[in-house]
Amino acid sequence: MENEELKYWIGFSLIPGIGRVRLTQIENYFGSLENAWKAGPGDLRRSGLDSSTVRTITSRRPGLCLEAEMEKLESYGVGAVTWHDEDYPARLKEIYDCPPVLYMRGTLLPEDERCLAVVGTRRATVYGRQIAEEIAADLARSKITIVSGLARGIDSVAHQAALEVGGRSIAVFGCGLDTIYPAENANLARRISEQGVLMSEYPLGTKPRADRFPRRNRIMSGLSLGVLVIEAGKTSGAMITANLALEQNREVFAVPGSILSPASTGTNRLIQDGAKLVSSYTDILEELNLTEAAYQMEMKEVVPASETEALLLKQLGAEPVHIDEVCRNSGLPVSQVSSTLVMMELKGMVKQMGTMSFVLAREAGVEYRVRVE
């Protein structure tokens, strides 16, 4: 869309209460948003708008400089597309309440149509973080773009995991793209803009507010082929996203957790209600008929540099094991175990999960064969 017409879409996005229904009404009556922007109160009422909406438009309009708004977008490196543009995500157009304007920083690519939303609790357990990291990374290797909300916990882990393996990610904001929320994710947001897209329906200057985050969740699910929930309480934002996905006819996936863990009450309930139980990224690819795109993981031969490394590898698996237990089972002193594990972590053989607990640094589906010379 040409900038001359786009600026009027930007203008209406800055006026509270103008969403999909009213904007469709306005466009159908006036033929273009430029005509509507220049219309007087009488014509606005004749278009079918209620008196309150007409007053809001006519009172807000004089204080808005559309040229200045366009310049502000350019200065922040933010683009905007409307639902008439080819660059507007095709799947998002299918949902009932699709946003008329999307603000984006970064480049949306055609392959981003193959995307999955990964959501979960902000207070993720070690288990939840490990699962989110492994599944998001494997999906990213399979050329699936990871969509999430840049929140603390599972969202951040999923974004980070996709980026670390060279994949793509989309972060959907509940505020303007000139505000990073939470602030500690500023570096993560920058990386996403370089390897994906930051996206919002809210214009620049819109501050985070509690009621805006549930609304942005419909965009996360609407963009995606499905939603994967990893740890969620019964009334969490992740559960809202899952319910929106069902309303939008998207697939819902859930990772099971301990029945004793409050962080898994929501995910376990989803599985009881019919969500697809996920124990590996391949469960998702199979359900979405994307198995042909699965990342072909090769057999990986781990050759320990010493008998100590070989012995320690035998003590570790997919579940975190504390260093004290490794010492007991291996019969080695803590100083030797600690220094060896540090070297093995640098080599990518093991990963530290939480405080002094370790797992094999494996990719899903990779088998490890240990050979000692």
C-alpha positions as CSV (number, residue, x, y, z in Angstrom):
1,M,0.0,0.0,0.0
2,E,1.2,3.5,-0.9
3,N,2.3,5.7,2.0
4,E,-0.3,8.2,1.1
5,E,-3.1,5.8,1.8
6,L,-1.3,3.9,4.6
7,K,-1.0,7.0,6.7
8,Y,-4.9,7.1,7.1
9,W,-4.8,3.4,8.3
10,I,-2.2,4.5,10.8
11,G,-4.4,7.4,11.8
12,F,-7.5,5.2,12.5
13,S,-5.3,2.7,14.4
14,L,-4.4,5.6,16.8
15,I,-8.1,6.2,17.6
16,P,-9.5,4.0,20.4
17,G,-12.4,1.7,19.6
18,I,-11.7,1.4,15.9
19,G,-11.2,-2.3,15.3
20,R,-12.1,-4.8,12.6
21,V,-15.9,-4.3,12.6
22,R,-16.0,-0.5,12.6
23,L,-13.1,-0.1,10.1
24,T,-14.8,-2.5,7.7
25,Q,-18.0,-0.4,8.1
26,I,-16.1,2.8,7.4
27,E,-14.2,1.5,4.4
28,N,-17.3,0.0,2.8
29,Y,-19.2,3.3,3.2
30,F,-16.5,5.8,2.2
31,G,-14.6,3.7,-0.3
32,S,-11.2,4.6,1.2
33,L,-9.9,5.6,4.6
34,E,-8.7,8.9,3.2
35,N,-12.2,9.9,2.4
36,A,-13.3,8.7,5.9
37,W,-10.5,10.6,7.6
38,K,-11.6,13.9,5.9
39,A,-15.3,13.3,6.5
40,G,-17.4,15.5,8.8
41,P,-19.5,14.3,11.7
42,G,-22.7,14.0,9.6
43,D,-21.1,11.7,7.1
44,L,-19.5,9.6,9.8
45,R,-22.9,9.1,11.4
46,R,-24.5,8.2,8.1
47,S,-21.8,5.5,7.7
48,G,-23.5,3.7,10.6
49,L,-21.1,4.7,13.4
50,D,-22.6,5.4,16.8
51,S,-22.5,8.9,18.3
52,S,-19.8,8.0,20.8
53,T,-17.4,6.7,18.1
54,V,-18.1,9.8,16.0
55,R,-17.2,12.0,18.9
56,T,-14.0,10.0,19.6
57,I,-12.9,10.3,15.9
58,T,-13.7,14.0,15.6
59,S,-12.1,14.9,18.9
60,R,-8.9,12.9,18.4
61,R,-8.3,13.6,14.7
62,P,-7.3,17.3,14.9
63,G,-4.4,16.4,17.4
64,L,-2.9,13.8,15.1
65,C,-0.2,14.6,12.5
66,L,-0.1,11.6,10.2
67,E,3.1,12.7,8.5
68,A,4.8,12.9,11.8
69,E,3.5,9.4,12.7
70,M,4.9,8.0,9.5
71,E,8.3,9.7,10.2
72,K,8.3,8.2,13.7
73,L,7.8,4.7,12.3
74,E,10.7,5.2,9.9
75,S,12.9,6.5,12.7
76,Y,12.2,3.3,14.8
77,G,12.7,1.0,11.8
78,V,9.1,-0.1,12.0
79,G,7.0,-1.0,9.0
80,A,3.2,-1.3,8.8
81,V,0.9,-3.5,6.6
82,T,-2.9,-3.6,6.3
83,W,-5.1,-6.5,5.7
84,H,-5.2,-5.5,2.0
85,D,-1.4,-5.9,1.6
86,E,0.2,-9.0,0.2
87,D,2.7,-9.0,3.1
88,Y,-0.1,-9.4,5.6
89,P,0.1,-13.0,7.0
90,A,-2.5,-15.0,5.1
91,R,-3.4,-17.3,8.0
92,L,-4.1,-14.3,10.3
93,K,-6.7,-13.0,7.8
94,E,-8.8,-16.1,8.5
95,I,-9.6,-15.2,12.2
96,Y,-12.7,-13.3,13.1
97,D,-11.0,-10.4,14.9
98,C,-7.9,-10.0,12.7
99,P,-6.1,-6.6,13.3
100,P,-6.6,-4.1,10.4
101,V,-3.0,-2.9,10.8
102,L,0.1,-4.8,11.8
103,Y,3.3,-3.1,12.9
104,M,6.5,-5.0,12.2
105,R,10.2,-4.6,12.8
106,G,12.2,-7.2,10.9
107,T,11.3,-9.1,7.7
108,L,8.4,-11.5,7.4
109,L,9.4,-14.2,4.9
110,P,7.1,-16.6,3.0
111,E,8.5,-19.6,4.9
112,D,7.2,-18.0,8.1
113,E,3.8,-19.3,7.1
114,R,5.1,-22.6,8.6
115,C,5.0,-21.4,12.2
116,L,4.0,-22.7,15.6
117,A,3.2,-20.8,18.8
118,V,5.1,-22.0,21.9
119,V,3.7,-20.6,25.1
120,G,3.8,-21.4,28.8
121,T,4.3,-20.1,32.3
122,R,6.5,-17.2,33.3
123,R,7.7,-19.2,36.3
124,A,9.1,-22.2,34.4
125,T,10.6,-25.1,36.2
126,V,13.9,-26.7,35.2
127,Y,11.9,-29.4,33.5
128,G,9.8,-26.9,31.6
129,R,12.8,-24.9,30.5
130,Q,14.7,-28.0,29.3
131,I,11.7,-29.3,27.3
132,A,11.0,-25.8,25.8
133,E,14.6,-25.5,24.7
134,E,14.8,-28.9,23.1
135,I,11.5,-28.9,21.3
136,A,11.8,-25.3,20.0
137,A,15.3,-25.9,18.8
138,D,14.3,-29.1,17.0
139,L,11.3,-27.4,15.4
140,A,13.5,-24.5,14.3
141,R,15.9,-26.9,12.7
142,S,12.9,-28.4,10.9
143,K,12.3,-24.9,9.3
144,I,9.4,-24.1,11.6
145,T,9.2,-20.5,12.8
146,I,8.7,-20.2,16.5
147,V,6.0,-17.7,17.6
148,S,5.7,-16.5,21.2
149,G,5.1,-13.4,23.3
150,L,8.6,-12.4,24.6
151,A,7.4,-13.0,28.2
152,R,9.6,-14.3,30.9
153,G,9.9,-18.1,31.3
154,I,8.8,-20.5,28.5
155,D,8.3,-17.7,25.9
156,S,11.8,-16.4,26.3
157,V,13.3,-19.9,26.3
158,A,11.5,-20.8,23.1
159,H,12.6,-17.7,21.2
160,Q,16.2,-18.1,22.4
161,A,16.4,-21.8,21.5
162,A,15.2,-21.1,17.9
163,L,17.7,-18.3,17.4
164,E,20.6,-20.3,18.8
165,V,20.2,-22.9,16.1
166,G,19.9,-20.3,13.3
167,G,16.1,-20.6,13.1
168,R,13.5,-17.9,12.9
169,S,11.2,-16.5,15.5
170,I,8.2,-14.0,15.7
171,A,7.5,-12.1,18.9
172,V,4.0,-10.6,19.3
173,F,3.9,-7.6,21.5
174,G,1.0,-6.4,23.8
175,C,2.2,-2.8,23.4
176,G,3.9,-0.6,20.8
177,L,7.2,-1.8,19.3
178,D,9.0,1.1,20.8
179,T,8.5,-0.5,24.3
180,I,10.3,-3.7,25.1
181,Y,8.4,-5.6,27.8
182,P,9.9,-7.0,29.9
183,A,12.8,-4.7,29.7
184,E,15.4,-7.4,30.4
185,N,14.5,-9.0,27.0
186,A,15.9,-6.0,25.0
187,N,18.8,-8.0,23.6
188,L,16.5,-11.0,22.8
189,A,14.1,-8.6,21.0
190,R,17.0,-7.2,19.0
191,R,18.1,-10.7,17.9
192,I,14.5,-11.6,16.9
193,S,14.2,-8.5,14.8
194,E,17.4,-9.7,13.0
195,Q,16.3,-13.3,12.6
196,G,12.6,-12.9,12.4
197,V,10.0,-10.3,13.2
198,L,8.7,-8.2,16.1
199,M,5.0,-7.7,15.6
200,S,2.1,-5.7,17.2
201,E,-1.3,-4.4,16.4
202,Y,-0.6,-1.5,18.7
203,P,0.8,1.8,17.3
204,L,4.0,3.3,18.7
205,G,3.6,4.9,22.1
206,T,1.1,2.2,23.3
207,K,2.3,1.1,26.8
208,P,1.9,-2.4,28.3
209,R,-1.4,-2.9,30.0
210,A,-2.8,-6.1,31.5
211,D,-5.8,-6.3,29.3
212,R,-3.8,-6.0,26.1
213,F,-1.9,-9.2,26.5
214,P,-4.9,-11.6,26.3
215,R,-5.9,-9.8,23.1
216,R,-2.4,-10.1,21.5
217,N,-2.7,-13.9,22.2
218,R,-5.3,-14.2,19.4
219,I,-2.6,-13.0,17.0
220,M,-0.1,-15.6,18.2
221,S,-2.5,-18.4,17.7
222,G,-4.0,-16.9,14.5
223,L,-0.6,-16.7,12.8
224,S,0.2,-20.3,13.6
225,L,-0.5,-23.8,12.4
226,G,-1.0,-24.7,16.1
227,V,-0.1,-23.9,19.7
228,L,2.2,-25.9,21.9
229,V,1.7,-25.3,25.7
230,I,4.6,-26.2,28.0
231,E,3.7,-25.7,31.6
232,A,0.7,-23.6,32.4
233,G,-1.6,-23.1,35.4
234,K,-5.4,-23.6,35.0
235,T,-6.1,-19.9,34.4
236,S,-2.9,-18.7,32.8
237,G,-2.3,-16.6,29.6
238,A,-1.0,-19.8,27.9
239,M,-4.4,-21.4,28.5
240,I,-6.1,-18.4,27.0
241,T,-4.0,-18.8,23.9
242,A,-4.9,-22.5,23.7
243,N,-8.6,-21.7,23.9
244,L,-8.2,-19.1,21.2
245,A,-6.5,-21.6,19.0
246,L,-9.4,-24.0,19.4
247,E,-11.8,-21.2,18.4
248,Q,-9.7,-20.5,15.4
249,N,-9.6,-24.1,14.3
250,R,-5.9,-24.5,15.1
251,E,-4.2,-27.5,16.5
252,V,-3.4,-27.6,20.3
253,F,-0.5,-29.5,21.6
254,A,0.6,-29.9,25.3
255,V,3.6,-31.4,27.1
256,P,2.5,-33.5,30.1
257,G,4.0,-32.8,33.5
258,S,3.9,-34.1,37.1
259,I,0.4,-34.3,38.6
260,L,2.1,-32.8,41.7
261,S,3.3,-29.7,39.9
262,P,1.1,-26.6,39.9
263,A,2.9,-25.6,36.7
264,S,1.4,-28.6,34.9
265,T,-2.2,-28.5,35.9
266,G,-3.2,-26.6,32.8
267,T,-1.3,-28.7,30.3
268,N,-2.5,-32.0,31.9
269,R,-6.0,-30.7,31.7
270,L,-5.6,-29.8,28.0
271,I,-4.5,-33.4,27.3
272,Q,-7.5,-34.8,29.2
273,D,-9.7,-32.5,27.0
274,G,-8.2,-33.8,23.8
275,A,-5.0,-31.8,23.1
276,K,-2.2,-33.8,21.4
277,L,0.2,-35.1,23.9
278,V,3.8,-34.1,22.9
279,S,6.9,-35.9,24.0
280,S,9.0,-34.9,21.0
281,Y,9.0,-32.4,18.2
282,T,8.2,-35.3,15.8
283,D,4.8,-35.6,17.4
284,I,4.0,-32.1,16.2
285,L,5.4,-32.6,12.7
286,E,3.4,-35.8,12.3
287,E,0.1,-34.2,13.5
288,L,0.7,-31.3,11.1
289,N,1.7,-33.6,8.2
290,L,5.2,-31.9,8.1
291,T,7.3,-35.0,8.7
292,E,8.9,-34.7,5.3
293,A,10.5,-31.4,6.6
294,A,11.9,-33.0,9.7
295,Y,15.4,-32.2,10.5
296,Q,17.5,-35.2,9.5
297,M,19.6,-35.7,12.6
298,E,22.7,-37.8,12.1
299,M,24.1,-40.3,14.5
300,K,26.7,-38.5,16.6
301,E,29.7,-40.3,18.0
302,V,30.9,-38.8,21.2
303,V,34.5,-39.8,21.7
304,P,35.6,-39.0,25.3
305,A,39.1,-37.6,25.7
306,S,39.7,-39.6,28.8
307,E,38.4,-42.4,30.9
308,T,37.0,-39.8,33.3
309,E,34.9,-38.3,30.6
310,A,33.7,-41.7,29.6
311,L,32.7,-42.6,33.2
312,L,30.9,-39.3,33.6
313,L,28.9,-39.7,30.4
314,K,27.6,-43.0,31.7
315,Q,26.1,-41.2,34.8
316,L,24.1,-38.7,32.7
317,G,21.0,-38.8,30.6
318,A,18.0,-36.7,29.7
319,E,17.0,-36.0,33.3
320,P,19.2,-33.5,35.3
321,V,21.6,-35.2,37.7
322,H,23.2,-33.2,40.6
323,I,27.0,-33.2,40.8
324,D,26.8,-34.8,44.2
325,E,25.0,-37.8,42.7
326,V,27.5,-38.0,39.9
327,C,30.4,-38.1,42.4
328,R,28.7,-40.8,44.5
329,N,27.9,-43.0,41.4
330,S,31.3,-42.5,39.8
331,G,33.4,-42.8,42.9
332,L,35.4,-39.8,41.8
333,P,36.3,-36.7,44.0
334,V,34.2,-33.6,43.5
335,S,37.2,-31.5,42.3
336,Q,37.8,-34.0,39.5
337,V,34.2,-34.3,38.5
338,S,33.6,-30.6,38.6
339,S,36.6,-29.7,36.4
340,T,35.9,-32.5,34.0
341,L,32.2,-31.4,33.6
342,V,33.3,-27.9,32.9
343,M,35.4,-29.0,30.1
344,M,32.7,-31.3,28.8
345,E,30.2,-28.5,28.8
346,L,32.6,-26.3,26.8
347,K,32.9,-29.2,24.2
348,G,29.1,-29.4,24.0
349,M,28.9,-32.9,25.5
350,V,26.9,-31.9,28.6
351,K,24.6,-29.0,29.7
352,Q,24.1,-27.5,33.1
353,M,20.4,-27.3,34.0
354,G,19.8,-25.3,37.2
355,T,22.4,-25.3,40.0
356,M,25.1,-27.9,39.5
357,S,22.8,-30.4,37.8
358,F,23.7,-31.8,34.4
359,V,22.2,-33.6,31.4
360,L,23.6,-34.9,28.2
361,A,23.7,-32.1,25.7
362,R,21.9,-34.1,23.1
363,E,19.5,-33.2,20.4
364,A,16.3,-35.2,20.2
365,G,16.7,-38.3,18.3
366,V,20.5,-38.3,18.5
367,E,22.1,-41.4,19.9
368,Y,25.4,-41.3,21.7
369,R,28.0,-44.0,21.3
370,V,30.9,-43.8,23.7
371,R,34.2,-45.2,22.6
372,V,37.2,-45.3,24.9
373,E,40.6,-45.9,23.3
